[in-house]
Amino acid sequence: MFREASAAPDAVRSQLITNRDVVGELARALRHDPPRAVVTCARGSSDHAATYARYLIETRTGVLTSSASPSVSSLYAARTDLASVLFLAISQSGASPDLLSAARAAKGEGARVVALVNAEGSPLARIAHHVIPLCAGAESSVAATKSFIASLAGIVHLVGSWMQDDELQASLACLPELLARAWQLDWSAAIEPLRTAGSLFVVGRGLGLGIAQEAALKFKETCGLHAEAFSSAELRHGPIALAGRAFPVLAFAQQDEARADVEALAAELAGLGARVMLAGSTVNGTVALPALRAHPALEPLLLIQSFYRLVDALAAVLGRDPDRPPNLRKVTETV
């Protein structure tokens, strides 16, 4: 896991070069024939990338974006009108039967199917109209790291090209270097509050919600910690009742419109006695975790890269092997 996560900068660098033409062609097609909506379809870490995609697509393009439930087609065999819809399937393996069923159904119902997939020869890639390779290379660790970051980078590449966003595209060109720097940041201050944790909250909002979901999953997979991800807004609708004295909370704050609310919640939780670790900002009473400044759409990628190094170190402290989590396989095939 450590080796693969550290290779994310090289994966993104390769992806940006390899996909320049295919993303450019798809972006031109989307401008010429705009979709009436975007539907994402994914499982696991890829579904957390889809959460990020929803916020980026809706805030940058104004096109309604929603997550598909694969069971609608794979279990219930229900038909959905997807004519003129962009169907964005995200997968590391491109092999899960329920994802393939949903992609086939979407194609049959008139959607333009785009696969962001690491396995370019996979069944999902053969179904799709367009394939955006993740270019992450072999990933042996059960806990996906570089392929998740590559998924986010592929989403940014597509949206930036689609909208001809020069600022975003120029910033994306600097992402490999920024990821390498983010990998070196020291988040060890979070280890002691987490070392004795039984459960915790992971908080983000907007573009940061997807990485909060991803971090919570990684705590489960690699450290055996019960972690739940929430929007900073949603946490106030009930779950905050659990945040008593010394309850651990990891919060992510990218520098956009969501920052103020994450900061306000961090201050509120600290006031309740929770042990709040805040990445990307500084609030009195919290443990500040360092972060790099970049385009707001890219900061979540940098934050999760720094987190991967932390969670790998935490697993070692807890005596767990992050590459061999119990009850899990690298490729999960659900129906």
N, C-alpha and C positions, 0 to 999 in steps of 0.2 A: 504493500500500500504506500509506504513512504517513497519508494523508488518511483512508482507510477505517478503519484501526485506531484512529485517534483518535476516530472516530465511534461506537465501540462503546458508550459510555455512553448516547448518544441512542437507539441501537437497542434496548438493554435496557430503557430507560425506556418506549419505545413498546410493546415486547413485553409488559411487565407490565400495562399498561393494556388493550391490545387483547385479551389472552388470559385476562383474569380470569374471564370467564364460561365459556369453553370448557374451561379447565383445571379450574375448580370442578366443572363437570358431569362430566367424565371422572373426577375424583378421587372423587366420590360413587359413580359406577358401580363403581369399583375396590374401594371399601370394601364396597359391597353384594354384589358378586360377585368376590371376590379371585381373581387369577390363580394357577394352580398353579406357574407359572414365568414369567420374562420372557426374551425372546429379542431381542437387538439385531441390527440389520443395517445396515451402512454401509461406505463405502470412504474412504480417504484421511483428511483431517482429521476428517471426520464419524465415522470409526471410532475416532479418538482420543477424540472426545466420548463414544462408546459405551463405551470403557474407563472413563471417569469415571462414566458412568451405572451400570455394573456395580457399582463400589465403593459408590456412593451408595445405590443401590437395595438391595443386599444388607445393607449396614450399618444402614440406616434402616428397612427393611421386613422383613428376614429372608427375602425371597423369592429363591429360586435364580435367578440371572441368568447368561446365557451368550450368546456371540456366534455368530450364524449364519454359515455359509459359503455365500455366494450361489451358488457353483458347484454345490452339491448339487442345486439345482433348475434353474439355467440351463444347465449342461452335462450333468449326469447324469440329470436329470429324475426324481430320486428323491423319494419321498413321505415326509413326516415327520409323526408325530402331534403336532399343535399345538393340540388341543382344550383350551380353557380357559387358553390361554397369551396373555400380552400380548406382541405383536410390535411392537417399537419400531424403526421405520425412520427413519434420520437422513440428511438430504441437503440440500445447498444448492440443487441444480438440480432434483432429483426426476425425473431423466430417464435415468439409466444403465440399460441394458437388463437387466443381471444383478440389480440391485436391484429393478426392477419385477417380474421373474420370481419372485424370492424373496417379494416382498410378495403377489403374486397366489396363489402356492402356499400361503403361510401362511393367507391368507384362505379359500382352498378347503379347508384342513385344520382349520378351526374356530377360528383365532386371532382375537383382537381386534387389529386392525391400527391403530396410531397412527403418523402421520407427523409428524415435526418437520422442516419443510421451508421453505425461503426462498421458493421459487416456488410460490405458493398455487394457481396454475392448472395445475400440472404433472401429468403422468400419475400420479405417486406419490400426489399429493393426491386424485386421483379414485378411486384404488383403496382408500384408507384409510377405515376407519370413523370415525376422528377425526383432525382436522388441527390441529396446534399450529403456527401460523405463527411463523417466526423473526423476522420484522419487521426484518431487517437492511437492507432496501433493496437497490438495485443495488450489485453488488460487481464491479468491473472487473479488479482485480488478480488474476492467476492464483493467487497465494498468498492463500488465505482467511484472514481475520483476524476481522473483526467478526462474520461468520456463525458462526465457531467459538465465539466467546464467547457469542453469542446461543444457540447450541445448548446450551452448558453451563447458561446461565441458564434455558432452557426446561426442562431436566431437573430443575434445583433447584426450579423453580416447581411442576412436576408432583409430585415426591416430597414437597415440603413440604405441598402441599394434600392429597395422598393420605393422609398420615400425620397431618394436622392438627397439624403441628409449628409452634406459634406462634413459638418462638424463631427458627427457620430462616426463616419467612415474614417476620417483622419485619426480620431482617437482610437479606433479599433486597430489601426495599423501599429499603434504603440503598445497594444495589449500584451504581446509576448514578453516584452521587457518589464512591464509593470507586474505581470504574474511572477516573474523570477524574483523581483524585489519583494513582493508580498509574501513569498515563500520564506524569506529570511526574517520576517518580523517575529519578535519575541512575544508570544502570548502565554508564557509560562506562569504569569500571575494568576491565570484562571485554574491552574491545576489543583492548588490547595482547596479552593472552595468546592471543586467538583470531586475531589478524591473521596470524600465521605458522603457524597450525594446518593440518595436512593432514587430520587426522581427530580426532574427539573422542567422548567419552561424554557422554550427557545422562541424569541420574539423578533418579528420584522413587520414591515408594512409596505404595501405597494410592490415596487420592484425587489424589495428585500424579503418578501414573504416566502418566495420559492427557496431561497437559501436557508431560511429558518426551518422550513420543512425538511430540507436536505440534511441540515445539521442534526436535527432531532433523530432522523433515521440513522445517521452515522453513530450517534451516541448509543442507540439500541444495538446496532450491528457489531460495533467494534469494542464497546465498553460494557455492554450489558446494563446500561442505565435506562430507566424508563423516562424518556424525554418526549414532551408534546410541544408541537409548534402552534403558535397563535399569532394572528394579527394583533398589533398593539391595541387596536380598537376592540377586537373580539374578546380579548382577555378580560376586559372590563365587564363583559356581559356574563359573568358567572365564575369563570375559572380563577379570578383574582382572589376568591375566597380561600384558596389553598395557600396563598403566598404569605405565610406567617413568618415568624422569626427564623432567620438563617435559611429560608427556602431559596435554592439557587435559581438564578435566571440569567440566561445568556441572551443579550439583545444586539441586533444589528441595525445600524443607522447609516444609510447612504445619504449623500448630500443633495436631497431633493425635497419636494413638498411633504414627504412623509417624515422627515427628520424631526421636526418639532414635536410631533405626537409621540414618537418613540422616546425622545428625551423626557417628555412630560411623564410618560408611564414609568420610565426608569427612576425618576425622582420620586414618584408616588410609591413605587415598590420599595425603594430604599427607605423611605419614611415608615413603611410598615415593618421594617427589619429584615427584608429579604436581602440575600447576598447577590447583588446585581453586577454582572460583568458586561460592560458596554463597549462594543467594537464600533469605531467610526466616529465617536463623539466623546465628550467629557461632561459628566454630571456629578455634582457633589454627592458623596456617599456611595459612589459606585467604583468598581475596579475598571480602570480605563485600559482597553486593549488597543494597541496602535494600528493605524490603517493609513493607506495611501490615498491621496486625493487624485481624482480622475474625473472623466465624464460620468455624471450620475448613473447612467445606464450601465457603466462598466464596473462601478464600485462594488456591486454585489459579487461579481466574479472574483475580485481581489480579496474580498472578505472571506469567501468560502475557501479560497486557496490558503489563506493564513490559518483558517480553522482546521483544514485537513492535517496540517502539521501538529496543531494542538491535540487533536483527537487521537492521532497516532501515538503521541507522547503519553497521553492520559491512559490509553490502553496498556502501555508498557508499565506504568505506575500501578495499575490495577491488576497486573499479572495476566493480562489477556492477550491472545494472539489475534491481531486485527485481520490477518489473512485467513483465519480458520474459524469464523464464527459458528456456533452450534446451530444445527438444523437448517443451514442455508446452502444453496448451490450458486454457482456463478450465473447460470442461465436458468431462470424460473419460467416454467411453461404452464400458464393457467388457461382454462377454457371458459 
